């Protein structure tokens, strides 16, 4: 068979390809497509031929045309594209994740005749990867682990479920929790379970910077924008691109920066400090705080419109004192992590009682520090109560078990509980809303302080 024979049967050769093929004229209209592309997209041949190639809605092409380069198509500048990851839209409006290879077609004189593109559908690979990830997370969950979290209490199971659902959405997520409950872990879990997992994950502690530095960190600046701006600097929104950006301690963001962040969320664009050129914002926003933002809104210290914009998917991480059934698992986890403790004999029974009696204001982070302290203090054998930090040994049992006949010592938490129940007329659900906690927390605190209220709903 000669080359001329092959040319005669080229149409049949093209239609046996498993990858989609498109030939586009220099003016952007489609000259030819093969059967694989038609099967992939669901279009009929007459619905594509002589139509603009933009009919396939390729997101990479849309971004290229928005950049305003010399030519309407990036390919005419780069000459070739290899394994370009992008999404096209099929006839039913569904997105297909594809890998695209493209090259210009030129005659012997170097004149451009058009372009040829091959398209490989990898959406099935995405589905398989997602299934593997889900099975991996299920295995972790069965072993009392979930994306770095340790615990299998009902409270944590609810958190795991919500994190998984939040990961499948692109809406803003805000993570509420006391210091040491694992807000950063939750943010990373959402990113790792999301379709953006291969993209960057960038975080910033908003409480660590003053207003001017925070603005520069977020949006970047150009040379000469302010005193000390000796060069251009890329901000976190540029750095993250189309990944996930995590803003911790969002409650400490100054009001002027809140206004600018609100505009970013509404327009999906931002400007560098000292420049008025809008840049696209493609990132997914995750925030976190240990403060009561609604209280800050009432005090005019936090913008209400910004609060509603970031409070789309709220995730509440329970403090350790409300999931003490997870404490033995956490202790085992931290012992295995510490070489000095791993060589010992674990915890004595009295030590575990001490840990269970303590309220852990520093949560999981404080527990880890307490065990690291014990690893340094003890010589050999099991961890005994005297190996724990003094504040844990001295605090456990106080206020909770008053001496018979002695005065009842009511901590602030108990008084707050009593006040809330009185204000709510004994309705536990209303009392929970007043204190900003769950109804289960009200039950736990009532048992903890032996509080009984006859009115309830």
Secondary structure, 3 states (H helix, E strand, C coil): CCHHHHHHCHHHHHHCCCCEEEEECCCCEEEEECHHHHHHHCCCHHHCCCCEHHHHCCHHHHHHHHCCCCCCCCHHHHCEEEEEEEEEECCCCCEEEEEEEEEEEECCCCCEEEEEEEEEECHHHHHHHHHHHHHHHHHHHHCCEECCEECCCHHHHHHHHHHHHHHCCCCCEEEECCCCCCHHHHHHHHHHHCCCCCCCEEEEEHHHCCHHHHHHHHHCECCCCCCCCCCCECCHHHHHCCCEEEEECHHHCCHHHHHHHHHHHHHCEECCECCCCCEECCCEEEEEECCCHHHHHHCCCCCHHHHHHHCCEEEECCCHHHCHHHHHHHHHHHHHHCHHHHCCCCECHHHHHHHHHCCCCCHHHHHHHHHHHHHHHCCCCCECHHHCCHHHHHHCCCCCCCCCCCCCCCCHHHHHHHHHHHHCCCCHHHHHHHHCCCHHHHHHHHHHCCCCCCCCC
